[in-house]
Amino acid sequence: MDFLKFLKTAALAAAVILPQTVFASSDGPPLPKQTWGFQGIFGQFDNAALKRGARVAVGVCMNCHSLKYIKFDSLKQIGFSEAEVIALAEGASLTKKDRMNSAMDANAAKDSFGVVPPDLSLMTKARKGYEDYTYGILNGYLTDAERKLVEQVMADDVISEKELLEVSSTLGLNAHQPEKVKEILKRILANENFNKHFPGFFFAMPQPMTDGAVTNTDGVENSLKQMSHDLTTFLAWTAEPTLMARKALGIKVMIYLVIFTIMLYAVKRRIWAKVHH
């Protein structure tokens, strides 16, 4: 019994210690690991990326989703001018004092998608995998080449072993479950929304954007990968707008504690020096 208890404890510890990204993508390929400059003690948000991401959020995401905890006026914190904030708000038929709420009515959204699109303000904190999960979802939809492969494999409704291995490898499916793979391919051909990084592979949201969805005013490319990275960076900021201030305060506290410790040590040496002599 003691040995069984030990095994259970060890398994629980492993589940806690292992990176969350392993579990976040257990139904498909691993999440694409990205470098996020704002992570770590000395990490900082890139204001240029934040501004590009904000434009993607307003121009694409807010067609269905809200960011209800953020007001347009708050975007001045990431480098937007007064005029830019007003222009962004007006583009969404709102004012700079309004929260970043979607123009889509909740009932209309439910009629269109079957569910109410979730608020995105805290999205990077709400899913296992965090920023990598958000980025992965945005890039997990079928490419034209992948859809063409599915159509070729399913052309005669018979999947050969070679085709099974190829399509499973490409889409991150389990080749040891051919019937499940075939069911997934049929759903893809039925135009259901497949996403290789979403647990279960299918969900309500159709692909929200492709290359060129938003024009960047700073000359940076507007590929899907770049826009996804910028948008995810912005959503990381909406989840923690005070992150940089907290880091700065934390560093000041650490410096204070180091100096205070040195001073206490010096006092201790001075006091106990008299005792030893």
C-alpha positions in Angstrom: 0.0 0.0 0.0 2.9 2.4 0.9 4.4 1.7 -2.5 1.2 2.5 -4.3 0.8 5.7 -2.4 4.3 6.6 -3.4 3.5 6.0 -7.1 0.4 8.2 -6.9 2.4 11.0 -5.1 5.1 10.8 -7.8 2.6 11.0 -10.6 0.9 14.0 -9.1 4.3 15.7 -8.6 5.2 15.0 -12.2 1.9 16.5 -13.4 2.7 19.7 -11.5 6.3 20.0 -12.5 6.1 19.2 -16.2 5.7 22.2 -18.5 2.0 23.2 -19.1 2.6 23.3 -22.8 2.9 19.5 -22.9 -0.7 19.2 -21.7 -2.0 22.2 -23.6 -1.3 20.5 -26.9 -1.9 16.8 -25.9 -4.6 16.4 -28.6 -2.3 17.6 -31.4 1.3 18.7 -32.2 3.3 20.7 -29.6 2.4 24.4 -29.3 4.9 26.5 -31.4 7.3 27.8 -28.8 7.8 31.6 -29.2 10.2 34.1 -27.6 8.3 36.8 -25.7 10.5 39.8 -24.8 8.3 40.8 -21.9 9.0 37.6 -19.9 11.6 37.3 -17.2 12.6 39.7 -14.5 14.1 42.3 -16.8 11.7 41.7 -19.8 10.0 44.7 -21.3 7.0 45.2 -23.6 7.8 46.4 -27.1 5.6 49.4 -27.6 5.8 49.1 -31.4 4.5 45.5 -31.2 1.8 46.5 -28.7 0.5 49.2 -31.0 0.5 46.8 -34.0 -1.3 44.2 -31.9 -3.9 46.8 -30.7 -4.7 47.6 -34.3 -5.2 43.9 -35.0 -7.4 43.6 -32.0 -9.6 46.5 -33.0 -9.6 45.7 -36.7 -10.1 42.0 -36.5 -10.9 40.6 -33.0 -13.4 43.2 -32.0 -15.7 42.2 -34.8 -16.8 39.3 -32.5 -14.8 39.6 -29.2 -14.6 42.2 -26.5 -11.8 43.4 -24.3 -14.1 44.7 -21.6 -11.5 45.5 -19.0 -9.6 47.9 -21.2 -10.7 51.4 -22.2 -9.5 53.0 -25.4 -8.0 55.9 -23.4 -5.7 53.4 -21.7 -3.9 52.7 -25.0 -2.0 55.9 -24.4 0.1 53.8 -21.9 1.6 51.9 -24.8 2.5 54.8 -26.9 -0.7 55.9 -28.8 -1.2 59.6 -29.2 -4.6 61.2 -28.4 -5.4 61.5 -32.1 -4.5 57.8 -32.7 -6.7 56.7 -29.7 -9.7 58.7 -31.0 -9.2 57.3 -34.5 -9.1 53.7 -33.2 -12.2 54.2 -31.1 -14.1 55.8 -33.9 -13.1 52.9 -36.2 -15.0 50.7 -33.8 -17.9 53.2 -33.6 -17.0 54.0 -30.0 -15.3 56.9 -28.1 -12.0 57.1 -26.3 -13.8 56.8 -23.0 -15.5 53.6 -23.9 -14.4 50.1 -23.0 -13.2 47.9 -25.9 -16.5 46.1 -26.3 -17.5 44.3 -29.5 -20.1 45.7 -31.7 -21.6 42.3 -32.0 -24.6 41.6 -29.8 -24.3 38.5 -27.6 -27.5 37.0 -28.9 -26.5 37.6 -32.5 -23.1 36.0 -31.8 -24.7 33.0 -30.3 -27.0 32.7 -33.3 -24.0 32.9 -35.6 -21.5 30.7 -33.8 -23.6 28.7 -31.3 -21.7 30.3 -28.4 -21.0 33.8 -27.2 -17.3 34.6 -28.1 -15.3 34.9 -24.9 -13.8 38.2 -23.7 -10.1 38.4 -24.7 -8.9 40.7 -21.9 -7.4 37.9 -19.8 -7.1 35.2 -22.5 -3.3 34.8 -22.3 -3.8 33.9 -18.6 -6.9 31.7 -19.0 -5.5 28.8 -21.1 -2.7 26.3 -20.5 0.2 27.3 -22.7 -0.5 31.0 -22.0 0.9 33.2 -24.8 2.1 30.2 -26.8 -1.4 28.8 -26.8 -2.9 32.0 -28.1 -0.3 32.2 -30.8 -0.8 28.6 -31.7 -4.5 28.9 -32.1 -4.1 31.8 -34.4 -1.7 29.7 -36.6 -3.4 26.3 -36.1 -5.9 26.5 -38.9 -5.5 24.6 -42.2 -3.3 26.1 -44.8 -4.3 25.8 -48.5 -1.7 23.1 -48.9 -3.1 21.1 -45.9 -6.6 21.3 -47.1 -5.6 20.2 -50.6 -3.8 17.2 -49.0 -7.0 16.3 -47.1 -9.1 16.5 -50.3 -6.5 14.2 -52.1 -6.5 11.7 -49.3 -10.3 11.5 -49.1 -10.9 11.6 -52.9 -11.7 7.9 -53.0 -12.9 7.5 -49.4 -10.1 5.0 -48.8 -7.0 6.0 -46.9 -3.8 4.0 -47.6 -1.2 3.5 -44.9 1.1 5.9 -46.6 -1.7 8.6 -46.8 -2.6 7.9 -43.2 1.0 8.6 -42.0 1.3 11.7 -44.2 -1.9 13.4 -43.2 -1.5 12.4 -39.5 2.0 13.9 -39.5 0.9 17.1 -41.2 -2.1 17.7 -39.0 -0.8 16.3 -35.8 -3.2 13.4 -35.6 -2.8 10.0 -34.1 -1.9 7.6 -36.9 -2.7 4.7 -34.6 -6.4 5.6 -34.7 -7.2 5.5 -38.4 -11.0 5.6 -37.9 -10.7 8.7 -35.8 -8.4 10.3 -38.4 -11.0 9.5 -41.1 -13.8 11.0 -39.1 -11.7 14.2 -38.6 -11.0 14.4 -42.3 -14.7 14.1 -43.1 -15.5 16.9 -40.7 -12.8 19.1 -42.4 -14.4 18.4 -45.8 -17.8 19.4 -44.3 -16.1 22.8 -43.6 -16.1 22.5 -39.8 -13.5 24.7 -38.2 -10.4 22.5 -37.7 -7.5 23.8 -35.6 -4.5 21.5 -34.9 -3.7 23.3 -31.5 -7.3 23.3 -30.1 -8.1 20.4 -27.8 -10.5 18.2 -29.7 -9.5 20.0 -33.0 -12.9 21.6 -33.8 -14.5 24.7 -32.3 -16.9 27.5 -33.1 -14.4 30.2 -34.3 -13.6 30.2 -38.0 -10.1 31.5 -39.0 -10.2 35.1 -37.8 -7.4 36.4 -40.1 -4.9 35.6 -42.8 -1.9 37.3 -44.3 -2.5 41.0 -44.9 -5.6 41.3 -42.7 -4.3 44.6 -41.2 -1.9 47.1 -42.7 1.0 48.0 -40.4 1.9 51.7 -40.5 5.5 51.2 -39.4 6.5 49.1 -42.4 6.7 45.7 -40.5 5.4 42.8 -42.5 1.7 41.9 -42.0 2.1 38.1 -42.3 -0.2 35.9 -40.3 2.7 34.9 -38.0 3.8 38.5 -37.4 0.2 39.7 -36.7 -0.4 36.7 -34.4 2.8 37.6 -32.5 1.9 41.2 -32.2 -1.7 40.5 -31.2 -0.6 38.0 -28.5 1.8 40.5 -27.1 -1.0 43.0 -26.9 -3.3 40.5 -25.2 -0.5 39.8 -22.7 -0.5 43.5 -21.9 -4.3 43.6 -21.5 -4.0 40.7 -19.1 -1.4 42.6 -17.0 -1.3 46.3 -17.9 0.7 47.0 -14.7 3.4 44.3 -15.4 6.2 46.7 -16.1 5.4 48.8 -13.0 5.4 45.7 -10.8 8.7 44.6 -12.2 10.3 48.0 -11.6 9.0 48.0 -8.0 10.2 44.5 -7.5 13.7 45.4 -8.6 13.8 48.4 -6.3 12.6 46.3 -3.4 15.4 43.7 -4.2 18.0 46.4 -4.3 16.7 47.9 -1.0 16.8 44.4 0.7 20.4 43.8 -0.5 21.6 47.2 0.8 19.6 46.7 4.1 21.2 43.2 4.5 24.7 44.6 4.0 24.0 47.4 6.6 22.6 44.8 9.1 25.7 42.7 8.6 28.0 45.7 9.2 26.1 46.6 12.4 26.3 43.0 13.6 30.0 42.9 13.0 30.5 46.2 14.9 28.4 45.1 17.9 29.9 41.6 18.2 33.4 42.8 17.7 33.4 44.3 21.2 32.1 41.0 22.7 34.9 39.0 21.0 37.5 41.4 22.2 
